[in-house]
Amino acid sequence: MVRSIVNSSLPTEPVPYLRYGDKVCLINGPLAGVSGTFVRSLNGNKLVVSLPLLQRSIAVTLPCDSVIAEELVGAVERHFVEVIR
């Protein structure tokens, strides 16, 4: 199935596979490094993430490429260290 999609001429872009309540880490922009909780997807290209702030939550809408599942943060960091070396 993946091969069929890649070989097609349809436009594709990677998006994170997230479920409501997943812990995420922001990786781009002024909030890079901040952790939060995935709330929902908007229009297929933006995510709403709840960020704990002063014992309250604030929801921010972010592009999909600004968020990564928190469980993958270590793997991504190791990848960039290898690329730099």
MOFEN-V184057 format. One record per pair of residues at least 6 apart in sequence whose C-alpha atoms are under 8 Angstrom apart, sorted by the first residue. I is the first residue (numbers start at 1). GAP is how many residues later the second one is. D is the distance in whole Angstrom. If there is no record, write none. Layout:
I_GAP_D, I_GAP_D
This chain:
15_30_8, 15_49_6, 15_50_7, 16_48_7, 16_49_8, 16_51_8, 16_52_7, 16_53_8, 18_20_7, 18_51_7, 19_19_7, 19_20_8, 19_21_8, 20_17_8, 20_18_6, 20_19_5, 20_20_6, 21_16_6, 21_17_5, 21_18_6, 22_15_6, 22_16_5, 22_47_7, 23_12_7, 23_13_6, 23_14_5, 23_15_6, 23_46_6, 23_47_6, 23_48_8, 24_11_6, 24_12_5, 24_13_6, 24_14_6, 24_43_6, 24_44_6, 24_45_4, 24_46_4, 24_47_8, 25_7_8, 25_8_6, 25_9_6, 25_10_4, 25_11_6, 25_42_6, 25_43_5, 25_44_6, 25_45_5, 25_48_7, 26_6_5, 26_7_5, 26_8_6, 26_9_6, 26_10_8, 26_40_6, 26_41_5, 26_42_6, 27_6_6, 27_39_5, 27_40_6, 27_41_7, 28_37_8, 28_38_5, 28_39_8, 29_37_8, 34_17_8, 35_16_7, 35_35_8, 36_13_6, 36_14_5, 36_15_4, 36_16_7, 37_12_5, 37_13_5, 37_14_7, 38_9_7, 38_10_6, 38_11_5, 38_12_6, 39_8_8, 39_9_5, 39_10_5, 39_11_6, 40_7_6, 40_8_5, 40_9_7, 41_6_4, 41_7_6, 42_6_7, 45_18_6, 45_19_6, 46_15_6, 46_16_5, 46_17_5, 46_18_5, 47_14_5, 47_15_5, 47_16_6, 47_17_6, 48_11_6, 48_12_6, 48_13_5, 48_14_6, 49_10_5, 49_11_6, 49_12_7, 49_13_8, 50_7_6, 50_8_5, 50_9_4, 50_10_7, 51_6_5, 51_7_5, 51_8_6, 51_9_8, 52_6_7
